[in-house]
Amino acid sequence: MTGLEPSNAEEDMGKTRIAISAIVAGLAIGSTGVASAEPRAVGECSPAFEGMTIEEVLEIAAPGFEQALRDEDRNADNRLCIKIIPNEGGPPQFDPAFVFIDNHI
């Protein structure tokens, strides 16, 4: 022995550090995968939108938009994604104001 070789205790400590590093890296990678696998909102709408039936949307829509709402339901499942937007100073007949899109694009 030249005195430069690691002792058994030093070797064991090195292996322990490597094992701990591998576990920490695995947890970090695993937690990233979970965050990207978050479930989508109801009706498969993006999180900024709310899934609603066409009948529910018609209850809040201004008169005259019935056909436009029905036409947007491209997959014929009677659901749309709605996002209520502020109607600050807009025409009162558009209160609540909202944007809509089919829930399956």
ABEGO torsion letter per residue (X at the ends): XAGABBBAAAAAAAAAAAAAAAAAAAAAAAAAAAAAABBBBBGGBBAABBBBBAAAAAAABBBGAAAAAAAABAAGAGBBBBBBBBBBGBBAAAOBBBBBBBABX
